[in-house]
Amino acid sequence: MLQKEMMDALNYQVAMEAESSQAYLALASWADAQPGLNGVAAFFYQQSDEERQHMLKLMKFVNERGGFAVIPSLPQPQISYTSLKSAFETFLKHEYKVSSSINDLVETALKLKDYATHNFLQWYVNEQMEEESVARLLNEKLELIGEDKSGLYLFDRDIVGPVKK
């Protein structure tokens, strides 16, 4: 059975994952409306779907452990960006925020000696390491490209494939 403090912390993370999904959906829509960024749009649509799956995984865990997963209300995400670079900087900052929240969850699980939740959260810890790595790599690539149009074209084309470090 989940302790109330752990359930509340997990529900906070449910909201964080839902917020991530919405933020990336907004990034996808913004990219979709820009000329020639259909690859970037596809990338962010995929990211949005992944975050929703992360949210659902948390919700199922909470409910299976005897808690109650709460569906959060969400604030309006940012919907426009001054550049592709600023969009990806926002993506990276958001991933750092999610990682910090996951770390707080792990700390709470250990404090409460909830080893089942701690074990469950290890998947999220590993996922966040990967998410941060991808976000950093994409930001580094955009930094290298600068305003080079052919570089931006290749970035948009290649982003829909697997991004590996």
TAFENQUI-V971155 format. One record per residue. N is the residue number from 1. RES is the residue in three letters. SS is DSSP state (helix for helix, strand for strand, loop for the rest). D_CENTER is the distance of its C-alpha to the mean C-alpha in Angstrom with 2 decimals. Layout:
# TAFENQUI-V971155
n:res:ss:d_center
N:RES:SS:D_CENTER
N:RES:SS:D_CENTER
This chain:
# TAFENQUI-V971155
n:res:ss:d_center
1:MET:loop:27.84
2:LEU:loop:24.93
3:GLN:loop:26.12
4:LYS:helix:25.32
5:GLU:helix:23.58
6:MET:helix:21.22
7:MET:helix:20.70
8:ASP:helix:19.99
9:ALA:helix:17.42
10:LEU:helix:15.68
11:ASN:helix:15.94
12:TYR:helix:14.37
13:GLN:helix:11.25
14:VAL:helix:11.68
15:ALA:helix:11.68
16:MET:helix:8.60
17:GLU:helix:6.64
18:ALA:helix:9.03
19:GLU:helix:8.56
20:SER:helix:4.93
21:SER:helix:6.75
22:GLN:helix:9.62
23:ALA:helix:8.52
24:TYR:helix:7.57
25:LEU:helix:10.74
26:ALA:helix:12.60
27:LEU:helix:11.82
28:ALA:helix:13.07
29:SER:helix:16.04
30:TRP:helix:16.87
31:ALA:helix:16.92
32:ASP:helix:18.93
33:ALA:loop:21.43
34:GLN:loop:22.00
35:PRO:loop:24.73
36:GLY:loop:23.85
37:LEU:loop:20.04
38:ASN:helix:19.75
39:GLY:helix:18.01
40:VAL:helix:15.25
41:ALA:helix:15.10
42:ALA:helix:14.97
43:PHE:helix:12.12
44:PHE:helix:9.92
45:TYR:helix:11.52
46:GLN:helix:10.58
47:GLN:helix:6.82
48:SER:helix:7.44
49:ASP:helix:9.65
50:GLU:helix:7.65
51:GLU:helix:5.43
52:ARG:helix:9.03
53:GLN:helix:10.49
54:HIS:helix:8.71
55:MET:helix:10.12
56:LEU:helix:13.37
57:LYS:helix:13.77
58:LEU:helix:13.74
59:MET:helix:16.09
60:LYS:helix:18.41
61:PHE:helix:18.63
62:VAL:helix:19.59
63:ASN:helix:22.13
64:GLU:helix:23.54
65:ARG:loop:24.21
66:GLY:loop:26.27
67:GLY:loop:23.92
68:PHE:loop:22.76
69:ALA:loop:19.19
70:VAL:loop:19.01
71:ILE:loop:17.50
72:PRO:loop:16.24
73:SER:loop:17.41
74:LEU:loop:14.92
75:PRO:loop:15.81
76:GLN:loop:16.09
77:PRO:loop:13.20
78:GLN:loop:14.56
79:ILE:loop:16.22
80:SER:loop:18.01
81:TYR:loop:17.88
82:THR:loop:20.92
83:SER:loop:19.96
84:LEU:helix:17.63
85:LYS:helix:17.44
86:SER:helix:16.41
87:ALA:helix:13.63
88:PHE:helix:12.20
89:GLU:helix:13.05
90:THR:helix:11.01
91:PHE:helix:7.91
92:LEU:helix:9.04
93:LYS:helix:9.99
94:HIS:helix:6.86
95:GLU:helix:5.48
96:TYR:helix:9.04
97:LYS:helix:9.03
98:VAL:helix:6.67
99:SER:helix:8.95
100:SER:helix:11.86
101:SER:helix:11.37
102:ILE:helix:11.29
103:ASN:helix:14.31
104:ASP:helix:15.99
105:LEU:helix:15.74
106:VAL:helix:17.36
107:GLU:helix:19.94
108:THR:helix:20.77
109:ALA:helix:21.24
110:LEU:helix:23.56
111:LYS:helix:25.39
112:LEU:loop:26.10
113:LYS:loop:27.02
114:ASP:loop:24.74
115:TYR:helix:24.52
116:ALA:helix:23.37
117:THR:helix:20.15
118:HIS:helix:19.93
119:ASN:helix:20.36
120:PHE:helix:17.75
121:LEU:helix:15.12
122:GLN:helix:15.94
123:TRP:helix:13.89
124:TYR:helix:10.71
125:VAL:helix:12.22
126:ASN:helix:12.82
127:GLU:helix:9.50
128:GLN:helix:8.02
129:MET:helix:11.16
130:GLU:helix:10.58
131:GLU:helix:7.14
132:GLU:helix:8.97
133:SER:helix:12.01
134:VAL:helix:10.98
135:ALA:helix:9.75
136:ARG:helix:13.01
137:LEU:helix:15.07
138:LEU:helix:14.30
139:ASN:helix:15.17
140:GLU:helix:18.22
141:LYS:helix:19.30
142:LEU:helix:19.23
143:GLU:helix:21.23
144:LEU:helix:23.72
145:ILE:helix:24.08
146:GLY:loop:24.73
147:GLU:loop:26.37
148:ASP:loop:27.85
149:LYS:helix:27.72
150:SER:helix:28.29
151:GLY:helix:25.47
152:LEU:helix:23.09
153:TYR:helix:24.52
154:LEU:helix:23.87
155:PHE:helix:20.30
156:ASP:helix:19.63
157:ARG:helix:21.65
158:ASP:helix:20.12
159:ILE:loop:16.37
160:VAL:loop:16.67
161:GLY:loop:18.00
162:PRO:loop:16.42
163:VAL:loop:15.12
164:LYS:loop:16.65
165:LYS:loop:17.78
